[in-house]
Amino acid sequence: MKQFLACLALLTLPVLAQAADPVRVLMQTTAGDITLELYAEKAPITVENFLKYVTDGHYDGLVFHRVIRGFMIQGGGYDKDYKERETRAPILNEAQNGLKNSRGSIAMARTSAPHSATSQFFINHKSNPNLDYPSFDGWGYAVFGQVVDGMDVVDEIANTPTAGIAPFGRDVPSKQVIIKNVSIIENPSP
């Protein structure tokens, strides 16, 4: 019986590995392309939510509306006229997944309510350990992936001059950086 279970475990390993393989996403912006690797095994709800927005075309035509050099770049909510795009219901905060808000990581933006993330995300321009679980509010910000190509584009966006533009007040790029398209490009498993 033990041998049977051991064989069964070996046979199922590739299937389990494939289920946990990262998914890659290409974000095409007016500043250049950013390739992200998403970690569904660590943040399954967050990755599923993000990919649903990707496949729905939600991010296409939106802008990076909040840019703070040495902190992060944020997008996923507003179009070129700064009108907020409709979203689905908020998701559970998965910040307890062990992933860190390190340089180049992508995390969910939210309000002060811990479980309020919908479509908005941010890419860390530098490491921000103060945003890691448990953070200043006992929750933190859920990281769900990492930039694997295009960090120079993130740097360019982060260094974009900003101004106070309604309805945000400040930290809005003076020259809009538009997300032209976001698409799933590959699953690295053979």
N, C-alpha and C positions, 0 to 999 in steps of 0.2 A: 504493500500500500504506500509506503514512504517513497519508493522508487517511482510509482505512478504519479504521486503528487509533485515530486521533484521534476519529472518530465513535463507535467502539465505546467508547472511554473516556468520552465525554460521556454516552452512553446508560446506562452502568453507574454513573455518579456518584450518581444518586438512590437506587439500590438500596444502594450502599455506605453512603451517608449514613443511610438508614433503619436499616441493620443496626447502626450505631454510635449511634443516637439514645438519649438517656437514658430510663430507665423511671422512672416516679413510683410511689411506694408511700405509702399512708396508714397511719400507726400511730395507732390510737385507744387512748388511755390514760385512766385515771381522773383524770388531771390535765389532760387535753385532747388535742387532735389534733396530730400532727407529720407533715408531708409531707416525704418524702425524695426526692431525685433521685439515681439510681444510674448510675454511669459504666462500663458494660460494655466500652467501647472501651479503657479504661485498666486495668480489673480484671475481665477476663472470667470467670475461675474463681471469684473471690470473689462477684461479682454473681450468677452462676448458682447458686452454693451458697446464698446468702441467699434468692434467689427460690424455690428448691426448698423451703426451710424455710417460706417464706411460703405457698406453694400447698398445702403439707402441713398447714397450720394449727398448726405447731409453736409459734409465738410466742404464740398465743391463750391467755390465762390465766396467762402468766408475769409475773414481777415485775422491776422494777429493783432488783437486790439489792446494788449497790455504787454509792454516790453520794458524790462528793467535790466540794463547791463550789469553783469556780476550777480544776477539773481536768476531770472527766468524769462521765457517768452510764452505768452498765453494766447490761445485761440480756440476756435471750435464753437463759438456762440453767435457771432455777429457778422452780418453781410457788409458790403462796401458802403452802404448807407447807414451803418451802425444800428440796423434794426435787428433785434434778437430773433433768431430762428427758433421755431417751436421744437420742443424736445419731448422725449418720453419721460416716464416717471423716474425719480431719483433711484440710485442703486445703493446697496450696502457698501460701507467703507471697508476695504480690504487692506488697510495700511499695516495690519499685523502680520503681513506675509513674509517679513524678513528682508524685502528689497529696500534699498536705500535711495534717498533723493540725492544721488551723486551726479556729477557733471554728465550731461547727456541723457539722463534718465527721463522718461515721460511718466507723468503722474496726472491724476484727476484733480481738476480745480473744483472747489466747492465753496459754499458759504460757511458761516460760523457753525452751522448745524453739521455734525459729522457725517450724516448719511444723505447729503444733498447733491452729490455729483450727478450730472446728467451727461452732457456732451462736451463740455469745456475741459481742456487739458492744458498742461504746461510742460515745457521741456526745460530742465534745469540747465542754466548757463554755467553755473558753478555748483560745487557740492553744497547742499543745504541740509546739514544734519538736524537743524532745528525743526524741519518739516517731517522727520521720521517719527514713526510710532515710538513712544506715546505723545511726542510733540508737546507744545505748550498748552494744549487743550485736552490732553488725554487720549487723542485719537491719531493725529497725523494725517498725511496726504498719501493716498495709495499709489505707489509706483507700480506700473504694469509692463514696462518695456524699457528699451535702451536704443539710442541712436547708434547704428552700426556703420553708417556712411552718411556724410553730409554735415559733420559737426562744424565744418567751415561755414556752411550756410546758416547754422544756428548762431555762430559767432557774428556773421554779417547782420542777421536780423537783430541780435542783441545790441549791436553797435549802431543801429539805426537811430538817428535823432528823433526825439519825441517831443510832444507838446500837450497842452491841455485842450482836448477836443471833446465836446459834448457827445454823449452823455457821461463820459468817464471822468472828466476832470483833468487827468494827467496820465503820463506814461503811454500815450497813444502815438504810434509812429507817424511822423509828419508826412512821410510818403508811405502810402499803404503797402503792406506786404500781404498779398492775396494767396490763399490756398487754392490753387487751380483745380487740383484733383487729388484724391487719396484712393489708393487701390491696393488690394492684396496681390503681392507679386510672387510669393513662393512659400513653400513649406520645405525647410531644409532637409527633411528626411528623404532617403533614397527611394 
